[in-house]
Amino acid sequence: MELIFTGDLILDEPQPDHWLGGIAPALRSADLSIGHLEVPHTTHVAESRDDVPAPGADPAHLPALARAGIGVVTLAGNHIADLGEIGITDTIRGLAKAGIAYTGAGVTLSEARKPAIVDRGGKRIAVLSYNCVGPESSWAGPTHAGCSYLRIETSDGSPIRPAAPLERIDPASLVTLAADIEDTKALADVVVVAFHKGIVHTRAKLAPYERALAHAAVEAGCDVVIGHHAHIVRGIEFHRGVPIFHGLGNGCVVTRALSPDQASPERAAWARKRKELFGFEPDPAYVLAPFHPEAVNALLGRMSIDEKGKIRVGFIPVHVDPPGRPRIAHDAAQRIADYVQTIGIEAGLPALTMKITSEGVWLNR
């Protein structure tokens, strides 16, 4: 059985099959491919003002994810509640109609915390999804819609939101995480934990809480940890032999919502301030994916389990072509492997032992 993991998915542009087409063969080759759906898919337009709001994507684009081979999406992120309960319910309805399992958001917190469970290759795979970056207004409650979350306190006591100095894991959230994993392990053979975490648009750096949180998930019994949110790849490590993909980067992000020239004053202001905030100007060729220049180095995480239970872990190299279309890039495997190694060491992670093959890059645990 093979699992493939991809990062953030934003399909704002027409022809979603085209934009996914460069990675779809790899996604379809796996028994199960898992991605993170970043924005609500809805025609509803009233926006939250608690964060830089993301526009809703066309609900008609959701079936393209299924056609590309994605079987599960995680929803617990900082934008899924930008269009309120309507945006969440429209998204969930569209995913169900497309035959895509989901986890991480719902009309109540108990629904948002439910794992997605699917049967593949004679095994049951469960996926849990948590937002670790806020804003708090996106979090679900006992009687209101939102996403599943783990509380990460700020170093200065400021409100919890993506741009805040997030530092300390709330002890009660660690108890919640451990209980969710324990309950889910009783229902499935393989447990995947997905965290929307980290520092956006910044090379290599891990926030103070990230490794401790991932290690806690492993110690609670999960089989793999995947991360997203930074829109740039992060390093990979093993803890107690369990793989941790600290940041899968962009899976497929094509959007005009990050352009300075648009109707939303918040999004336009954010785009103009990008250089001051993050120290880079996007390559003008990447009009649909104006991210850090190093975000062209991308990957699909993978975990293979043979009939004897032996696990292999690695990644499929991906390059993002202008204006933002990702494609499998075996010709760039060495470059991307070197990049993953370098940024991991810069972030304080142990060096990896890698083997490059025609299938991709494999890692020794």
TIKOL-511507 format. One record per residue (C-alpha): residue in three letters; x negated, y, z. Coordinates in steps of 0.1 Angstrom, whole numbers, plus 2048, in hexadecimal, padded with zeros to 3 digits. Layout:
REM residues N
ALAXYZ
...
END
This chain:
REM residues 365
MET800800800
GLU7F38237F7
LEU7FE844806
ILE7F68657F6
PHE7F8887807
THR7FB8A87F7
GLY7FC8CB806
ASP8138E9802
LEU82D8E87E6
ILE83D9077D8
LEU84F9047B7
ASP85C9277B0
GLU85592678B
PRO86A91776F
GLN85F8F5761
PRO8558E4783
ASP84D8C4771
HIS8328D675E
TRP8228E477D
LEU8228C378F
GLY8188AF770
GLY7F28B2776
ILE7F589E797
ALA81488A791
PRO80386B783
ALA7F08677A4
LEU80E86E7B9
ARG8238557A6
SER80783B7A9
ALA80B8397CF
ASP8258257E2
LEU82D8457F4
SER8238697EE
ILE829883809
GLY8298A9804
HIS8328C9817
LEU84F8DD80A
GLU845901812
VAL86491580A
PRO88A91080B
HIS89A9067EA
THR8BA91A7E9
THR8CC9367D7
HIS8D29487F8
VAL8C096A7F8
ALA8C397981C
GLU8A097982A
SER89197684D
ARG87C994857
ASP867982872
ASP84B97985A
VAL842981836
PRO860971826
ALA85E95780B
PRO8789587F0
GLY88D9397EB
ALA8849217CF
ASP89C9147B5
PRO8AF8F57C4
ALA8AE8E67A1
HIS8888E27A4
LEU88B8C87C0
PRO8918AA7AA
ALA86F8B2799
LEU85E8A87B9
ALA86F8857B7
ARG866882793
ALA84188A79C
GLY84186E7B5
ILE8468807D6
GLY85B86B7EE
VAL85987E80E
VAL8568A3816
THR84E8B4836
LEU8618D483D
ALA8548E285E
GLY842901853
ASN842927858
HIS85992E83A
ILE87391383A
ALA88B92884F
ASP88594983C
LEU8A894682D
GLY8B993A84C
GLU8CF91C852
ILE8DD91F82F
GLY8BB91C820
ILE8B38FD835
THR8D48EB82E
ASP8D28F3809
THR8AE8E4808
ILE8B88C581C
ARG8D68BF806
GLY8C18C37E7
LEU8A68AB7F4
ALA8C08917FC
LYS8D08947DA
ALA8AD88F7CA
GLY8A68717DF
ILE8898807F2
ALA886879818
TYR87E89782E
THR87589F852
GLY86D8BE866
ALA88C8D4862
GLY8B18D2869
VAL8CF8E3876
THR8C48DA89A
LEU8A28D28AA
SER8AB8AE8AF
GLU8B28AA88A
ALA8928BD881
ARG87D8A5897
LYS88B885887
PRO870873873
ALA87486B84F
ILE87284584C
VAL86E83282B
ASP86780F821
ARG84980980A
GLY8337EB802
GLY8437D681D
LYS83D7F0838
ARG85080C848
ILE83F82E846
ALA84B84A85D
VAL84286F85A
LEU844889875
SER8418AF86D
TYR8398CC884
ASN8348F287F
CYS8178FE895
VAL815922889
GLY83793188F
PRO84894988C
GLU85E93F8A9
SER87D94A897
SER87792D87E
TRP87991389A
ALA8988FE89E
GLY8AB8FD8BE
PRO8C68E68CE
THR8E18F98BC
HIS8D090C89F
ALA8BE90387F
GLY89990587A
CYS87A8EF87A
SER8698D8891
TYR84C8E88A3
LEU8308E58BC
ARG8289048D0
ILE8059138CD
GLU8009308E4
THR7ED94F8D9
SER7CD95A8EA
ASP7DA97E8F0
GLY7FE9758F9
SER80C9838D9
PRO82A9738C8
ILE8249528B7
ARG821958891
PRO80994D875
ALA7F396D877
ALA7F096B89E
PRO7D195E8B0
LEU7DF93B8B6
GLU7C99298CF
ARG7D89138EB
ILE7EF8F58E7
ASP80C8F78FE
PRO80A8D8915
ALA8308D1912
SER82B8CF8EC
LEU8118B48F0
VAL82A8A0904
THR8448A58E9
LEU82B89A8CE
ALA82187B8E1
ALA8458718E8
ASP84F8768C3
ILE8328618B7
GLU8398458D1
ASP85E8448C7
THR8558448A2
LYS83B8288A5
ALA8578128B2
LEU86A817891
ALA84D815877
ASP82D80486E
VAL81B824863
VAL81F846873
VAL815866861
VAL813887874
ALA8148A7861
PHE80A8C8870
HIS8108EA860
LYS7F18FA871
GLY7D290F86D
ILE7C592F860
VAL7D093A83D
HIS7BB945820
THR79A940832
ARG77D929829
ALA77690B840
LYS78091A862
LEU79690687A
ALA7AA917895
PRO7A190E8B9
TYR7BF8F78BE
GLU7BD8E389D
ARG7A68C78A5
ALA7B48C28C8
LEU7D78C08BA
ALA7CD8A789F
HIS7BA8928B8
ALA7D88928D0
ALA7EE8848B4
VAL7D58688AD
GLU7D28608D2
ALA7F885E8D3
GLY7F78428B9
CYS7FC851896
ASP7EA842878
VAL7E1861865
VAL7E388786A
ILE7E889F84D
GLY7E78C584E
HIS7F28E2838
HIS7FA907839
ALA7D7917833
HIS7DB91580C
ILE7B790A80A
VAL7A88E8811
ARG79A8E0834
GLY7828C583F
ILE78A8A1847
GLU78088D866
PHE78786C877
HIS79186989C
ARG7918478AB
GLY78F83A887
VAL7AF84D87C
PRO7AD86685F
ILE7B588A864
PHE7B98A0846
HIS7B78C2856
GLY7C48D5838
LEU7D08C6817
GLY7D18E9807
ASN7EA8F07EB
GLY7FB8D27DC
CYS80C8E67C1
VAL81390B7C7
VAL8209207AA
THR8319407B5
ARG8339657AE
ALA83C96D7D2
LEU8179767DA
SER8149907BF
PRO8139B57C9
ASP82C9BE7AE
GLN84D9B27BB
ALA86E9BD7CB
SER8679B17EF
PRO8549CD801
GLU8469B581B
ARG83899D801
ALA82A9BA7EC
ALA8199CA80B
TRP80A9A8815
ALA7FC9A27F2
ARG7EC9C57F1
LYS7DD9BF814
ARG7CF99D80B
LYS7AB9A9805
GLU7AA9BB827
LEU7B999D839
PHE7A5981829
GLY788991817
PHE78F9857F3
GLU7A09907D4
PRO7B29747C1
ASP7A596B79F
PRO7BD97E787
ALA7C095E772
TYR7D394D78E
VAL7F396278C
LEU80894679A
ALA7F093B7B5
PRO7DD95A7C1
PHE7CA9497DD
HIS7A69487EA
PRO78F9417CD
GLU7839217DD
ALA7A79147DD
VAL7A19077BA
ASN7908EA7CD
ALA7AD8D47D6
LEU7B48AF7DF
LEU7CF8957E4
GLY7C9882805
ARG7CD85C803
MET7CF83E81A
SER7CF81B80D
ILE7D97FC822
ASP7D27D9814
GLU7E57B981C
LYS7CD7B283A
GLY7D37D5849
LYS7B17E383E
ILE7B3808839
ARG7A081D820
VAL7A2843821
GLY79885D807
PHE7A48777EF
ILE7AB87D7CB
PRO79989C7BE
VAL7AF8B87B0
HIS7A68D879E
VAL7BF8F579B
ASP7BF903777
PRO7CC92776F
PRO7E6933774
GLY7EB91A791
ARG7F08F7784
PRO7DE8DB797
ARG7D08BD785
ILE7BD89D78E
ALA7988A5789
HIS78288678B
ASP76989A777
ALA7668B1795
ALA7658967B0
GLN74189D7BA
ARG7478C37BD
ILE7678BF7D1
ALA7578A47E8
ASP73A8BB7EE
TYR7528D77F6
VAL7668C280F
GLN7458B7820
THR7388DB822
ILE7578EB830
GLY75B8CF849
ILE7388D4857
GLU73D8FA858
ALA75D8F486D
GLY74A8DE885
LEU7568BC878
PRO74089D876
ALA730897854
LEU74287E83E
THR73486082B
MET744861808
LYS74584A7EB
ILE7508577C9
THR76083E7B2
SER776840793
GLU79483F7AB
GLY78985E7BE
VAL7758637DE
TRP77584A7FA
LEU76B85181E
ASN75A83A837
ARG76B83B859
END
